[in-house]
Amino acid sequence: FEKMVWIEDVIDVVEKSGSSSIYPLLKRQDEKYVTETSHNNPAFVEDVARNIAGGLRLIQEIQSFTIEVESWESIHNHMAYAFIES
């Protein structure tokens, strides 16, 4: 009998793994806060992938996972990509 994994727990791990909180809608006056928060807590794709992997390993019901993170760079002419399989 396999134990159930709550998707909300996985979403929580993912949302806490980046540079700042995720906002579905952001008002212009809030952009400064988000930009400063991200700047003070930089997380590159490799960091985000490692953070997610660490969080998922704490959920006992998860036996294996694959993580893919990509970032379409706005100031560079390339995409950054990280992959972890456990």
C-alpha positions as CSV (number, residue, x, y, z in Angstrom):
1,F,0.0,0.0,0.0
2,E,1.5,3.3,-1.1
3,K,1.0,6.5,0.9
4,M,-0.5,9.5,-0.8
5,V,1.5,12.6,-1.6
6,W,-0.4,15.9,-1.3
7,I,0.3,18.1,-4.3
8,E,0.0,21.1,-2.1
9,D,3.1,19.9,-0.2
10,V,5.0,19.6,-3.5
11,I,3.8,23.1,-4.6
12,D,4.9,24.5,-1.3
13,V,8.4,23.1,-1.7
14,V,8.7,24.5,-5.2
15,E,7.4,27.9,-4.3
16,K,9.9,28.3,-1.5
17,S,12.8,27.2,-3.6
18,G,13.3,30.3,-5.8
19,S,14.6,33.8,-5.2
20,S,11.2,35.2,-4.1
21,S,7.6,34.3,-3.7
22,I,5.5,33.6,-6.8
23,Y,2.8,36.1,-7.6
24,P,0.1,35.3,-10.2
25,L,-0.6,39.0,-10.6
26,L,1.8,41.8,-9.7
27,K,0.9,45.5,-9.6
28,R,3.5,48.0,-10.8
29,Q,4.1,49.5,-7.4
30,D,4.9,46.0,-6.0
31,E,7.7,45.3,-8.6
32,K,10.3,47.1,-6.5
33,Y,9.7,44.8,-3.5
34,V,9.9,41.7,-5.7
35,T,13.0,42.8,-7.5
36,E,14.8,43.8,-4.2
37,T,13.8,40.5,-2.6
38,S,15.1,38.5,-5.5
39,H,18.3,40.5,-5.6
40,N,18.9,39.9,-1.9
41,N,18.2,36.1,-2.3
42,P,19.7,35.1,-5.7
43,A,18.8,31.6,-6.8
44,F,20.2,30.3,-10.1
45,V,18.6,27.3,-11.8
46,E,21.1,25.0,-10.2
47,D,20.2,26.4,-6.7
48,V,16.5,26.1,-7.4
49,A,16.8,22.5,-8.5
50,R,18.9,21.6,-5.4
51,N,16.5,23.4,-3.1
52,I,13.5,21.5,-4.6
53,A,15.4,18.2,-4.3
54,G,16.2,18.9,-0.7
55,G,12.6,19.7,0.1
56,L,11.2,16.7,-1.7
57,R,13.6,14.4,0.1
58,L,12.0,15.5,3.4
59,I,8.6,14.2,2.2
60,Q,8.9,10.5,3.2
61,E,6.1,9.4,0.9
62,I,8.2,10.5,-2.2
63,Q,10.3,7.6,-3.4
64,S,11.8,9.2,-6.5
65,F,11.5,12.3,-8.6
66,T,12.8,14.2,-11.6
67,I,13.4,18.0,-11.5
68,E,13.9,20.2,-14.5
69,V,14.4,23.9,-14.1
70,E,14.9,26.4,-16.9
71,S,15.2,30.1,-17.0
72,W,14.8,32.2,-20.2
73,E,17.4,34.8,-19.5
74,S,16.2,38.4,-20.2
75,I,19.6,40.0,-20.2
76,H,21.5,37.3,-21.9
77,N,21.1,35.5,-25.2
78,H,20.7,32.0,-23.7
79,M,18.6,29.8,-21.6
80,A,19.8,28.3,-18.3
81,Y,18.9,24.7,-17.5
82,A,19.3,22.3,-14.5
83,F,18.3,18.7,-14.1
84,I,18.2,16.3,-11.1
85,E,16.9,12.8,-11.0
86,S,16.6,10.8,-7.8
